[in-house]
Amino acid sequence: MSYSERDVTGWSEAVANLHGSTAQDEGDVRRAYEAMANVWSAYGYQDAPTEVLRMLIDATEVGYMAALNDIRSGDLDDEITMWRPGLAEQ
């Protein structure tokens, strides 16, 4: 199955819009960028077209920022204390 450049552009725009709507805080954007830069540099997949790489990086940053949003809103409080019981003692 092949996809046109128009398909890729549409997907890239959709992911970029999702990225923009998930970013709640400039600090989160920076944290997501730094975390995903480390992941992608270790992964080493650099052969895709720039637009595809940008889309993949934006998509992984969305996941990271969504997790930060969940932490900020308290959605993961029980899990955090389970994962890091020492935090509850402070």
Accessible surface in RSA format (square Angstrom, percent):
REM  Atomic radii and reference values for relative SASA: ProtOr
REM  Chains: A
REM  Algorithm: Lee & Richards
REM  Probe-radius: 1.40
REM  Slices: 20
REM RES _ NUM      All-atoms   Total-Side   Main-Chain    Non-polar    All polar
REM                ABS   REL    ABS   REL    ABS   REL    ABS   REL    ABS   REL
RES MET A   1   205.58 106.5 118.45  78.4  87.13 207.4 118.64 100.9  86.94 115.2
RES SER A   2   105.15  88.9  79.68 106.3  25.48  58.7  47.23 100.6  57.93  81.2
RES TYR A   3   121.61  56.8  90.54  51.5  31.07  80.8  65.83  49.5  55.78  68.8
RES SER A   4    58.67  49.6  45.52  60.8  13.14  30.3  50.84 108.3   7.83  11.0
RES GLU A   5   142.64  81.9 130.06  98.4  12.58  30.0  48.35  93.5  94.30  77.0
RES ARG A   6   204.58  85.9 194.54  99.2  10.04  23.9  71.45  97.6 133.13  80.7
RES ASP A   7    57.84  40.5  52.03  51.8   5.81  13.7   7.22  17.0  50.62  50.5
RES VAL A   8    28.08  18.5  28.08  25.4   0.00   0.0  28.08  24.4   0.00   0.0
RES THR A   9    46.40  33.0  46.40  47.0   0.00   0.0  37.37  50.2   9.04  13.7
RES GLY A  10    36.02  44.4   0.00   N/A  36.02  44.4  29.83  81.9   6.18  13.8
RES TRP A  11   108.79  43.7 107.09  51.8   1.70   4.0  82.32  43.9  26.47  42.9
RES SER A  12    15.04  12.7  14.08  18.8   0.96   2.2   0.78   1.7  14.26  20.0
RES GLU A  13   102.95  59.1 100.08  75.7   2.87   6.8  38.49  74.4  64.46  52.6
RES ALA A  14    60.30  55.4  49.01  75.6  11.29  25.7  54.73  77.1   5.57  14.7
RES VAL A  15    28.76  18.9  28.07  25.4   0.69   1.7  28.74  25.0   0.03   0.1
RES ALA A  16    48.04  44.2  39.18  60.5   8.86  20.1  40.07  56.4   7.97  21.1
RES ASN A  17   108.38  74.7  98.36  95.1  10.02  24.1  30.07  72.4  78.31  75.7
RES LEU A  18    94.79  52.8  90.74  64.9   4.05  10.2  94.07  66.1   0.72   1.9
RES HIS A  19    29.16  15.9  29.16  20.3   0.00   0.0  16.47  17.0  12.69  14.8
RES GLY A  20    50.13  61.8   0.00   N/A  50.13  61.8  33.74  92.6  16.39  36.7
RES SER A  21    81.95  69.3  52.59  70.2  29.36  67.6  51.92 110.6  30.03  42.1
RES THR A  22    16.68  11.9  12.08  12.2   4.60  11.0  10.43  14.0   6.25   9.4
RES ALA A  23    32.08  29.5  13.18  20.3  18.91  43.0  13.18  18.6  18.90  50.1
RES GLN A  24   122.32  68.4  83.75  61.2  38.57  91.8  16.87  35.9 105.45  80.0
RES ASP A  25    64.68  45.3  55.56  55.3   9.12  21.6  11.87  27.9  52.81  52.7
RES GLU A  26   143.41  82.3 133.36 100.9  10.05  23.9  69.28 134.0  74.13  60.5
RES GLY A  27    18.12  22.3   0.00   N/A  18.12  22.3  13.93  38.2   4.19   9.4
RES ASP A  28     0.83   0.6   0.83   0.8   0.00   0.0   0.04   0.1   0.79   0.8
RES VAL A  29    38.76  25.5  38.40  34.8   0.36   0.9  38.69  33.6   0.07   0.2
RES ARG A  30   123.74  52.0 118.70  60.5   5.04  12.0  57.11  78.1  66.63  40.4
RES ARG A  31   103.08  43.3 100.05  51.0   3.03   7.2  29.70  40.6  73.38  44.5
RES ALA A  32     0.00   0.0   0.00   0.0   0.00   0.0   0.00   0.0   0.00   0.0
RES TYR A  33   123.86  57.8 123.46  70.2   0.40   1.0  78.01  58.6  45.86  56.5
RES GLU A  34    89.18  51.2  86.05  65.1   3.14   7.5  35.21  68.1  53.97  44.1
RES ALA A  35    23.42  21.5  15.52  23.9   7.90  18.0  21.93  30.9   1.49   3.9
RES MET A  36    21.91  11.3  21.91  14.5   0.00   0.0  18.08  15.4   3.83   5.1
RES ALA A  37    42.34  38.9  29.78  46.0  12.56  28.6  38.94  54.8   3.40   9.0
RES ASN A  38   103.36  71.3  98.40  95.1   4.96  11.9  24.72  59.5  78.64  76.0
RES VAL A  39    80.15  52.7  73.67  66.7   6.48  15.6  78.73  68.4   1.43   3.9
RES TRP A  40    28.90  11.6  28.90  14.0   0.00   0.0  28.81  15.4   0.09   0.2
RES SER A  41    85.33  72.1  58.00  77.4  27.33  63.0  47.17 100.5  38.16  53.5
RES ALA A  42    91.02  83.7  50.73  78.3  40.29  91.6  62.49  88.0  28.53  75.6
RES TYR A  43   146.74  68.5 117.46  66.8  29.28  76.2  80.40  60.4  66.34  81.8
RES GLY A  44    47.20  58.2   0.00   N/A  47.20  58.2  24.08  66.1  23.13  51.8
RES TYR A  45    93.52  43.7  88.19  50.2   5.32  13.9  58.74  44.1  34.78  42.9
RES GLN A  46   104.42  58.4  86.19  63.0  18.23  43.4  48.71 103.7  55.71  42.3
RES ASP A  47   137.09  96.0 104.31 103.8  32.78  77.5  32.29  76.0 104.79 104.5
RES ALA A  48    13.62  12.5   2.08   3.2  11.54  26.3   6.06   8.5   7.56  20.0
RES PRO A  49    93.01  67.8  80.35  73.2  12.67  46.0  92.75  76.6   0.26   1.6
RES THR A  50   113.96  81.0 107.77 109.3   6.19  14.7  71.16  95.6  42.80  64.7
RES GLU A  51    61.80  35.5  54.70  41.4   7.11  16.9  31.84  61.6  29.97  24.5
RES VAL A  52    31.61  20.8  31.61  28.6   0.00   0.0  31.61  27.5   0.00   0.0
RES LEU A  53    26.14  14.6  26.13  18.7   0.01   0.0  26.13  18.4   0.01   0.0
RES ARG A  54   101.67  42.7  99.50  50.7   2.17   5.2  58.70  80.2  42.97  26.0
RES MET A  55    25.86  13.4  25.18  16.7   0.67   1.6  20.85  17.7   5.01   6.6
RES LEU A  56    61.73  34.4  61.54  44.0   0.19   0.5  61.60  43.3   0.13   0.4
RES ILE A  57    39.10  22.2  39.10  29.1   0.00   0.0  39.10  28.2   0.00   0.0
RES ASP A  58    14.92  10.4  14.92  14.8   0.00   0.0   0.00   0.0  14.92  14.9
RES ALA A  59    45.63  42.0  34.56  53.3  11.07  25.2  36.18  50.9   9.45  25.0
RES THR A  60    51.97  37.0  41.71  42.3  10.27  24.5  48.39  65.0   3.58   5.4
RES GLU A  61     4.75   2.7   4.75   3.6   0.00   0.0   0.00   0.0   4.75   3.9
RES VAL A  62    17.04  11.2  17.04  15.4   0.00   0.0  17.04  14.8   0.00   0.0
RES GLY A  63    42.48  52.4   0.00   N/A  42.48  52.4  35.61  97.7   6.88  15.4
RES TYR A  64    77.00  36.0  69.57  39.6   7.44  19.3  42.13  31.7  34.87  43.0
RES MET A  65     0.23   0.1   0.23   0.2   0.00   0.0   0.23   0.2   0.00   0.0
RES ALA A  66    39.59  36.4  38.30  59.1   1.29   2.9  39.28  55.3   0.31   0.8
RES ALA A  67    43.25  39.8  39.72  61.3   3.53   8.0  42.53  59.9   0.72   1.9
RES LEU A  68    33.24  18.5  31.34  22.4   1.90   4.8  31.34  22.0   1.90   5.1
RES ASN A  69    30.94  21.3  26.46  25.6   4.48  10.8  20.24  48.7  10.70  10.3
RES ASP A  70    55.38  38.8  55.20  54.9   0.18   0.4   0.95   2.2  54.43  54.3
RES ILE A  71    80.60  45.9  73.30  54.6   7.31  17.6  73.30  52.8   7.31  19.8
RES ARG A  72   137.09  57.6 103.35  52.7  33.75  80.3  73.10  99.9  63.99  38.8
RES SER A  73    77.40  65.4  39.15  52.3  38.24  88.1  49.26 104.9  28.14  39.4
RES GLY A  74    28.37  35.0   0.00   N/A  28.37  35.0  14.03  38.5  14.34  32.1
RES ASP A  75    96.61  67.7  68.07  67.8  28.54  67.5  22.91  53.9  73.69  73.5
RES LEU A  76    43.83  24.4  43.83  31.4   0.00   0.0  43.83  30.8   0.00   0.0
RES ASP A  77    78.76  55.2  75.70  75.3   3.06   7.2  28.36  66.8  50.39  50.3
RES ASP A  78   120.33  84.3 112.48 112.0   7.85  18.6  32.14  75.6  88.19  88.0
RES GLU A  79    64.31  36.9  63.32  47.9   1.00   2.4  19.24  37.2  45.08  36.8
RES ILE A  80    36.87  21.0  36.87  27.5   0.00   0.0  36.87  26.6   0.00   0.0
RES THR A  81    59.93  42.6  54.79  55.5   5.14  12.3  40.72  54.7  19.22  29.1
RES MET A  82   131.52  68.1 106.02  70.2  25.50  60.7  75.58  64.3  55.94  74.1
RES TRP A  83   151.00  60.6 121.12  58.6  29.88  70.2 111.76  59.6  39.25  63.7
RES ARG A  84   144.86  60.8 140.16  71.4   4.69  11.2  47.65  65.1  97.20  58.9
RES PRO A  85    84.82  61.8  82.09  74.8   2.73   9.9  82.90  68.4   1.92  12.0
RES GLY A  86    40.30  49.7   0.00   N/A  40.30  49.7  32.08  88.0   8.23  18.4
RES LEU A  87    64.84  36.1  51.43  36.8  13.41  33.7  51.50  36.2  13.34  35.9
RES ALA A  88    70.78  65.1  35.36  54.6  35.42  80.6  44.94  63.3  25.84  68.4
RES GLU A  89   149.91  86.1 111.69  84.5  38.22  91.0  48.31  93.4 101.61  83.0
RES GLN A  90   176.85  98.9 109.98  80.4  66.87 159.2  70.50 150.1 106.35  80.7
END  Absolute sums over single chains surface
CHAIN  1 A     6480.9       5262.6       1218.3       3668.4       2812.6
END  Absolute sums over all chains
TOTAL          6480.9       5262.6       1218.3       3668.4       2812.6
